[in-house]
Every structure is written in structure tokens, then in C-alpha cells.
Amino acid sequence: MITTTRLNGKPLVVNADLIRTVEENPDTTITLINGDRIIVKDSMSEIVSKTIEFGRHLRRMIPPS
């Protein structure tokens, strides 16, 4: 899960596994795999960085095989 901020200033937590695309035009729009769109204050690069860090965090939790 990643934390972001809606345009009205309220925090929002998004399941990073459900993100299909992130666009800036000029507001940042997150499109989920079900087609829902969320407009947020964070930049596209911030959302991408948070998503990458989320994935890294998950991989650290997996015990070695």
C-alpha cells in the first residue's frame, strides 16, 4: 500500500498492486486495473518511487528459498 494525497488535502492509501497507469496532465491521475481514476497532488515520479519502494519492502519480507 502507498500513501498519497487527494487534491482536497485528504490522505489516501492505494493498493500499489492495483495501479495500471500513472499520468501527469497537469494533475497526476492514477488509473487502477478496474478502470477507476484517482487524481492526487503527488507527482508522477513520487507515485512511481513509492510503488517501487513498496515492491522492495514486499520482497524483503519473503524468506529465502
N, C-alpha and C positions, 0 to 999 in steps of 0.2 A: 504494500500500500504506500502511496506517496501523498504528501500533504501539499495542497495548493490553495490559492485564494480566489474566490469569485470576484467579479467586478464590484460588487457591493461591499467588499471588505470582509465577508464572512469566510472562515476557513472551510475547506472541503478536502475529504480524503477520497482518493480514487484508487481503485484496484489497477495497478500498473499492467497486469496480465490482460486486461480488457481493452487496452488502448490500441486502436487501429492506426490512427494518424494524428499528428500534431501540426497545425498550420499557424502562421502569423500573417494577418491581413487586415489591418494592423493589430487587432486584438488576437490573442492566442486562443485558438479553438482546438479542443481535444475531441476527437471523434472516437467513440467506443465501437467494439465489434458488433453491437446490436443496432448501431446507427444513431444512438443518442449523441448529441453535441453539447459540450460544456465550454463556456467562454470564461477564461481566467485571466488574472493580472500577470502571472508569471510569464516570462519569455519562453519561447520555444526551446532555447538552449538550456534553460533551467529545468524544464519538464524532462527533457532528454537526459540531463545529468542525474536528476532524481530517479528516473526509471533505471538507468544503468546502475546506480548505487543500490537500488532495491534488488536488482538481479544478483549483484555481487554479494549482498547480505544473505540472500537465499542460498547461494552456492556454498557459503562458509558454514551454513547450518547442516549441510549434508555430510554425514560421516564418510570417510574414505572407504572405498570398496576393496 
